[in-house]
């Protein structure tokens, strides 16, 4: 086995090593050697073949990371036909090559000759681009980066324009593919005080051109098209516009975006207040929501399939006669399946589902642990007890997934979407089997490596079978004829965590929202008085949104004009004192932007835009309002 810093060789059934570590991988060859030596099975030895295994560490090392290497190398040593020599385990990429039969008999004395004569393939380190974007690739992977680099963003900038440029800055830095700035403003002295992408040399020149020049200095790989006409520079991945904006311009943008189903984000910053709002033109599904790893485990203990049941039964067939080492390394999955069978025999075939039953079941599991050892117990049995509450439960559909299954596709875009074809196929799978497709991941647990590898392969093979069944169903559904198997695999792995954004119609009754938020404010104030200020709830930011919205086309409106606009929508708003105070604060700003508020808002907007472009993580649903005075954000669906 060769690593980045040296080498250690492994022969089928035998292992040699040296002490050098891989570059950036903190688990030494010695550690891997001992794990493999414990696993080696002479009956599987094929002495005529020596493998060179090049380990390229591209991420942090941990037990899951190491288990990936051990699993794949063990598959090599045992001749597992399912092993893909060009595949990967976790964050470790393995590249294999064979030595000729004669090379297997050589040892340390001739190792230098082997290295010279059997030169392994050249290891390619990370490219300059991969080094540059290393941190973000860890967040949204190569697929997300590719989505960013193919995106075309339109910014319609108006007013002070700072918040729009700050948002665009935070999209240029991670490598957005192409952008267009539509801004007819000429740079003046006021711009220099709030926009860091302008200097004195820009006075009297086009603001869009000057900002573009300095934005490109942040990331020279960006491409620019300065055409200000929507149709000549599209199609756009997403359109951003800042308030204040001319009504005719807004109407043009909305018509264009509605026709092409292009997401639009409105951004408004004035004084200490700001908000941004997304219009996604229909339901926006997110499959790759990046749930917490520990939440994705599905061991299917209450619904084991034949291969898993047979594996567990074989391991515990003579459980009382097992040696202490083997008994102490039974995987907790096997332990739980064994004692679940005993429980069902004692309880008319029923599983332990209530809290009381699970406590009794825990005692039954612990009764099987051996205590005649220095530790006074067995770690694997304690792992089994710790896993009971999380893994022994009747499967239920998450409300978010029920929303997906119950969604009625209506628009032409949805009818053509492969997402909905896969969703329908998974719904059919659930109706047929009473469960979702198996994700296939197996958590770390105390077990012998060869046993863990076999158990892992059982879970992975079941996951592959489930995914194939879903794929076959999806391709028989309208819109799914050419669905990508990779899309099906991702959906199957993340089915429990799929999220629909913009699935419900917006609440257009601003008066009802006003009353609800006002009541919340009054309750917060009452609590503050009752506790003498020791405890209080935050005030609503909805009234900030109303005041800013009233200046969307008139940034220099007075407080009276702002209140008049609001009362046309909500007649009784004038009676609320806090609404009056916020209107006066917005009027005081007269459309001016504070750079720190706009920079902060721009960062938030860029973060949510990246989620939408990459279709990863969960973006905000509708509107985010920021109050810089209280330093508080609030997300509302308006």
Secondary structure, DSSP 8 states (H G I E B T S, - for coil): -EESS-B--EETTEE---S--BTTB-S-HHHHHHHHHHH--GGG--TT-EEEEEEEE-S---HHHHHHHHHHHHHHHTT-TT--TT-EETTEEEEEEE--GGGGG--GGGHHHHHHHS---------HHHHHTHHHHHHHHHHHHHHHHT-EEEEE--TT-HHHHHHHHHHHTTT-SEEEEE---B--HHHHHH-TT--GGGTTSBHHHHHHHHHHHH-TT-EE-----HHHH---SEEEEEES--HHHHHHHHHHHHHHT-EEEEEEEEBTEEEEEEE-SS-EEESB----GGGS----STT--HHHHHHHHHHTTTGGGS-HHHHTT--HHHHHHHHHHHHHHHTTT----SHHHHHHHHHHHHTTS---STTSS-HHHHHHHHTHHHHSS-----HHHHHHHH----SHHHHH-HHHHHHHHHHHHHHHHSS----------S--HHHHHHHHHHHHHHHHHHHHHHHHHHTTSTT-TT--HHHHHHHHHHGGG-EEES-S-----HHHHHHHHHHHHHHHHHHHHHTTTSS-----SHHHHHHHHTTSS-TT--HHHHHHHHHHH-GGGGG-HHHHHHHHHHHHHTT-B-HHHHHHHHHHHHHHHHHHHHTBS---SSEEEEETTTTEEEEE--
